[in-house]
Amino acid sequence: MRHCSVQVRGLLTREELDRYNALMEVGGFLESQTRYDLAYTVQREVDLLIMPAIERLKEKSRQRDRDTEAYLNSKAASREAKEDEEKD
């Protein structure tokens, strides 16, 4: 069974995390019994379960990019204002 990243797990809701842990336990048991055909089905369910958390992680990244852009724009504007003051 493939685990999701720590970042994604951190964005799972409590209910999603409980279900994730249960599915991983079931999948691990199935793999130990060499029932890879059934473990594959469980892995697909895990992949579907973590999709909302992946989207939340992407949105956090997009928000961080917007915040960085706003910060850099404000720094550039203050630098231009300072240069204009020095010219006068």
KEDOSE-677952 format. One record per residue: residue number from 1; x, y, z of N, C-alpha, C, O in turn. Coordinates in Angstrom, 3 decimals, padded with zeros to 6 digits. Each point is the difference from the previous one (the first is absolute). Last residue first. Layout:
(r NUM; (X; Y; Z); (X; Y; Z); (X; Y; Z); (X; Y; Z))
...
This chain:
(r 88; (013.240; 064.268; -005.915); (-000.540; 001.334; 000.289); (000.870; 000.743; 000.900); (-000.303; 001.141; 000.348))
(r 87; (001.256; -005.642; -001.433); (000.178; 000.831; -001.199); (-000.457; 001.428; 000.261); (000.563; 000.943; -000.556))
(r 86; (-001.167; -004.357; 003.831); (001.407; 000.390; -000.080); (000.263; 000.907; -001.207); (000.917; 000.821; 000.034))
(r 85; (-005.214; -002.696; 000.590); (000.268; 000.982; 001.044); (001.433; 000.500; -000.088); (000.261; 001.187; 000.196))
(r 84; (-001.559; -004.720; -003.032); (-000.639; 001.260; -000.416); (000.261; 001.101; 001.009); (000.227; 001.144; -000.392))
(r 83; (001.217; -005.482; 001.432); (000.831; 000.566; -001.054); (-000.567; 001.319; -000.492); (000.752; 000.927; -000.299))
(r 82; (-003.289; -003.353; 003.404); (001.216; 000.503; 000.645); (000.926; 000.649; -001.029); (000.589; 001.047; 000.271))
(r 81; (-004.433; -003.220; -001.806); (-000.382; 001.218; 000.720); (001.227; 000.628; 000.659); (000.150; 001.222; 000.009))
(r 80; (000.401; -005.390; -002.097); (-000.216; 001.053; -000.999); (-000.360; 001.320; 000.674); (000.468; 001.057; -000.423))
(r 79; (-000.078; -004.804; 003.169); (001.318; 000.337; -000.526); (-000.119; 001.125; -001.028); (000.808; 000.928; -000.008))
(r 78; (-004.737; -002.768; 001.735); (000.657; 000.835; 001.013); (001.396; 000.416; -000.454); (000.453; 001.101; 000.311))
(r 77; (-002.855; -004.019; -003.101); (-000.675; 001.301; 000.049); (000.661; 000.912; 001.025); (000.180; 001.191; -000.257))
(r 76; (001.301; -005.652; -000.052); (000.389; 000.742; -001.205); (-000.621; 001.392; 000.018); (000.660; 000.970; -000.374))
(r 75; (-001.897; -003.904; 003.804); (001.407; 000.369; 000.150); (000.469; 000.831; -001.194); (000.718; 000.986; 000.167))
(r 74; (-005.027; -002.807; -000.346); (000.042; 001.094; 000.973); (001.436; 000.463; 000.235); (000.243; 001.195; 000.166))
(r 73; (-000.909; -004.907; -002.973); (-000.531; 001.208; -000.630); (000.043; 001.182; 000.955); (000.323; 001.116; -000.408))
(r 72; (000.878; -005.345; 002.062); (001.028; 000.501; -000.915); (-000.465; 001.273; -000.708); (000.797; 000.912; -000.219))
(r 71; (-003.898; -003.087; 003.020); (001.119; 000.520; 000.782); (001.066; 000.604; -000.909); (000.490; 001.101; 000.252))
(r 70; (-004.096; -003.335; -002.268); (-000.451; 001.260; 000.600); (001.126; 000.647; 000.802); (000.184; 001.216; -000.058))
(r 69; (000.635; -005.488; -001.720); (-000.089; 000.999; -001.067); (-000.429; 001.358; 000.554); (000.558; 001.029; -000.382))
(r 68; (-000.546; -004.665; 003.333); (001.375; 000.361; -000.368); (-000.001; 001.076; -001.077); (000.772; 000.956; 000.069))
(r 67; (-004.912; -002.791; 001.163); (000.543; 000.817; 001.088); (001.422; 000.467; -000.315); (000.354; 001.148; 000.266))
(r 66; (-002.401; -004.166; -003.236); (-000.658; 001.311; -000.083); (000.541; 000.939; 001.078); (000.231; 001.180; -000.264))
(r 65; (001.295; -005.622; 000.353); (000.534; 000.686; -001.174); (-000.618; 001.395; -000.147); (000.701; 000.960; -000.320))
(r 64; (-002.379; -003.729; 003.677); (001.349; 000.422; 000.359); (000.643; 000.753; -001.168); (000.689; 000.999; 000.204))
(r 63; (-004.846; -002.992; -000.969); (-000.144; 001.154; 000.884); (001.367; 000.542; 000.414); (000.189; 001.215; 000.066))
(r 62; (-000.309; -005.174; -002.604); (-000.410; 001.134; -000.825); (-000.138; 001.263; 000.849); (000.390; 001.084; -000.434))
(r 61; (000.526; -005.060; 002.714); (001.150; 000.394; -000.805); (-000.336; 001.204; -000.874); (000.796; 000.932; -000.109))
(r 60; (-004.245; -002.905; 002.590); (000.940; 000.658; 000.910); (001.214; 000.504; -000.772); (000.491; 001.098; 000.263))
(r 59; (-003.553; -003.684; -002.633); (-000.543; 001.334; 000.265); (000.899; 000.770; 000.960); (000.194; 001.204; -000.168))
(r 58; (000.880; -005.699; -000.746); (000.229; 000.829; -001.184); (-000.495; 001.419; 000.239); (000.667; 000.960; -000.386))
(r 57; (-001.576; -004.108; 003.712); (001.436; 000.305; -000.038); (000.333; 000.887; -001.194); (000.787; 000.938; 000.122))
(r 56; (-005.168; -002.577; 000.239); (000.243; 001.008; 001.046); (001.469; 000.407; 000.025); (000.318; 001.173; 000.199))
(r 55; (-001.523; -004.662; -003.087); (-000.520; 001.276; -000.497); (000.205; 001.116; 001.029); (000.326; 001.130; -000.364))
(r 54; (000.770; -005.456; 001.659); (000.961; 000.444; -001.012); (-000.445; 001.344; -000.570); (000.823; 000.890; -000.213))
(r 53; (-003.735; -003.032; 003.140); (001.145; 000.548; 000.733); (001.075; 000.490; -000.966); (000.664; 001.000; 000.273))
(r 52; (-004.478; -003.211; -002.064); (-000.341; 001.326; 000.553); (001.162; 000.646; 000.756); (000.186; 001.214; -000.071))
(r 51; (000.520; -005.688; -001.688); (-000.120; 001.047; -001.016); (-000.413; 001.367; 000.571); (000.602; 001.004; -000.383))
(r 50; (-000.086; -005.487; 002.640); (000.932; 001.102; 000.248); (-000.112; 001.133; -001.012); (000.647; 001.033; 000.170))
(r 49; (-003.364; -005.079; -000.405); (-000.216; 000.635; 001.298); (000.881; 001.232; 000.186); (-000.439; 000.993; 000.581))
(r 48; (000.927; -003.869; -004.379); (-001.202; 000.842; -000.094); (-000.226; 000.791; 001.282); (-000.418; 001.158; -000.041))
(r 47; (003.934; -004.267; 000.006); (000.299; 001.067; -000.950); (-001.187; 000.946; -000.163); (000.186; 001.214; -000.090))
(r 46; (-000.766; -005.085; 002.676); (000.861; 000.966; 000.705); (000.302; 001.180; -000.916); (-000.042; 001.153; 000.431))
(r 45; (-002.249; -004.716; -002.340); (-000.871; 000.719; 000.933); (000.787; 001.045; 000.787); (-000.491; 001.104; 000.237))
(r 44; (002.890; -003.982; -003.043); (-000.793; 000.929; -000.814); (-000.942; 000.807; 000.883); (-000.199; 001.190; -000.243))
(r 43; (002.640; -004.608; 002.277); (000.882; 001.117; -000.359); (-000.746; 001.023; -000.840); (000.191; 001.203; 000.177))
(r 42; (-002.384; -005.216; 000.865); (000.089; 000.846; 001.188); (000.876; 001.219; -000.300); (-000.319; 001.107; 000.432))
(r 41; (000.061; -004.350; -003.753); (-001.298; 000.656; 000.136); (000.000; 000.943; 001.198); (-000.537; 001.105; -000.081))
(r 40; (004.299; -003.803; -000.538); (-000.065; 000.998; -001.061); (-001.304; 000.791; 000.085); (-000.004; 001.220; -000.169))
(r 39; (000.646; -004.949; 002.944); (000.742; 001.158; 000.499); (-000.009; 001.128; -001.035); (-000.002; 001.175; 000.365))
(r 38; (-001.822; -005.356; -001.520); (-000.895; 000.755; 000.878); (000.692; 001.244; 000.560); (-000.638; 001.035; 000.196))
(r 37; (003.192; -003.878; -002.904); (-001.155; 000.402; -000.799); (-000.974; 000.832; 000.837); (-000.541; 000.992; -000.487))
(r 36; (004.345; -003.028; 002.468); (000.289; 001.258; -000.662); (-001.151; 000.490; -000.870); (-000.153; 001.200; -000.227))
(r 35; (001.179; -004.661; 004.080); (-001.242; 000.256; -000.737); (000.124; 001.362; -000.687); (-000.755; 000.929; 000.287))
(r 34; (003.849; -003.405; 002.926); (000.255; -000.025; -001.446); (-001.283; 000.102; -000.824); (-000.119; -000.626; -001.053))
(r 33; (000.762; 001.266; 005.861); (-000.629; -001.264; -000.406); (000.178; -000.249; -001.499); (-000.618; -000.905; -000.562))
(r 32; (002.161; 004.886; 002.495); (000.696; -001.048; 000.763); (-000.557; -001.381; -000.327); (000.685; -001.008; 000.170))
(r 31; (-002.750; 004.799; -002.079); (001.315; -000.232; -000.597); (000.757; -001.093; 000.743); (000.705; -000.799; -000.616))
(r 30; (-004.834; 002.146; 002.365); (-000.196; -000.709; -001.267); (001.331; -000.271; -000.685); (000.192; -001.070; -000.577))
(r 29; (-000.125; 003.671; 004.495); (-000.356; -001.382; 000.299); (-000.152; -000.807; -001.287); (000.507; -001.117; -000.101))
(r 28; (000.190; 005.705; -000.340); (001.214; -000.663; 000.485); (-000.253; -001.460; 000.332); (000.828; -000.863; -000.292))
(r 27; (-004.518; 003.531; -000.915); (000.882; -000.244; -001.137); (001.284; -000.701; 000.401); (000.473; -000.892; -000.705))
(r 26; (-003.435; 002.253; 004.105); (-000.595; -001.086; -000.784); (000.898; -000.354; -001.178); (000.244; -001.176; -000.270))
(r 25; (001.033; 004.879; 002.778); (000.138; -001.220; 000.803); (-000.554; -001.208; -000.751); (000.625; -001.060; -000.032))
(r 24; (-001.177; 005.294; -001.866); (001.399; -000.403; -000.081); (000.243; -001.282; 000.804); (000.787; -000.855; -000.405))
(r 23; (-005.069; 002.806; 000.581); (000.256; -000.585; -001.317); (001.451; -000.461; -000.131); (000.270; -001.047; -000.589))
(r 22; (-001.477; 003.319; 004.522); (-000.676; -001.308; -000.068); (000.265; -000.679; -001.339); (000.282; -001.197; -000.049))
(r 21; (001.323; 005.594; 000.649); (000.745; -000.949; 000.836); (-000.614; -001.390; -000.045); (000.719; -000.998; -000.050))
(r 20; (-003.015; 004.456; -002.196); (001.290; -000.261; -000.643); (000.779; -001.053; 000.783); (000.503; -000.966; -000.573))
(r 19; (-004.478; 002.616; 002.450); (-000.284; -000.924; -001.105); (001.292; -000.384; -000.716); (000.185; -001.160; -000.371))
(r 18; (000.156; 004.377; 003.740); (-000.400; -001.284; 000.587); (-000.252; -001.041; -001.088); (000.428; -001.149; 000.112))
(r 17; (000.436; 005.525; -001.513); (001.204; -000.635; 000.538); (-000.320; -001.342; 000.639); (000.750; -000.962; -000.168))
(r 16; (-004.302; 003.648; -001.421); (000.792; -000.517; -001.116); (001.234; -000.734; 000.503); (000.365; -001.046; -000.537))
(r 15; (-002.994; 003.212; 003.747); (-000.744; -001.126; -000.576); (000.779; -000.635; -001.151); (000.087; -001.224; -000.100))
(r 14; (001.650; 005.153; 002.038); (000.087; -001.111; 000.955); (-000.697; -001.241; -000.571); (000.524; -001.109; 000.105))
(r 13; (001.316; 004.322; -003.788); (-000.860; 000.228; 001.156); (000.116; -001.207; 000.924); (000.532; -001.035; -000.401))
(r 12; (003.545; 002.512; -002.813); (-001.196; -000.852; 000.074); (-000.830; 000.401; 001.214); (000.543; 000.344; 001.051))
(r 11; (003.817; 001.475; -002.237); (-001.176; 000.741; -000.448); (-001.262; -000.853; -000.058); (-001.057; 000.481; -000.409))
(r 10; (005.434; -002.173; 001.604); (-000.264; 001.096; 000.923); (-001.241; 000.795; -000.368); (-000.562; 000.692; 000.849))
(r 9; (002.218; -004.139; -003.688); (-000.625; -000.572; 001.211); (-000.351; 001.090; 000.995); (-001.013; -000.096; 000.693))
(r 8; (003.400; 001.375; -004.511); (-001.379; -000.355; -000.341); (-000.708; -000.567; 001.225); (-001.146; 000.355; 000.277))
(r 7; (005.701; 000.604; 000.183); (-000.737; 001.241; -000.229); (-001.470; -000.280; -000.299); (-000.882; 000.691; 000.512))
(r 6; (003.885; -004.290; -000.122); (-000.315; 000.553; 001.313); (-000.814; 001.284; -000.152); (-000.908; 000.263; 000.788))
(r 5; (000.547; -003.812; -004.780); (001.029; 000.802; 000.654); (-000.482; 000.515; 001.355); (-001.198; 000.032; 000.279))
(r 4; (-000.744; -004.684; -002.055); (000.039; 001.356; -000.543); (001.039; 000.794; 000.794); (000.496; -000.462; 001.028))
(r 3; (-000.216; -004.969; -001.854); (-000.493; 001.046; 000.890); (000.003; 001.329; -000.741); (000.774; 000.198; -000.937))
(r 2; (-001.176; -005.413; -000.950); (000.728; 001.263; -000.076); (-000.642; 001.004; 000.944); (-001.205; 000.247; -000.065))
(r 1; (001.471; -005.891; 000.002); (-000.843; 001.176; 000.000); (000.890; 001.241; 000.000); (001.006; 000.072; 000.706))
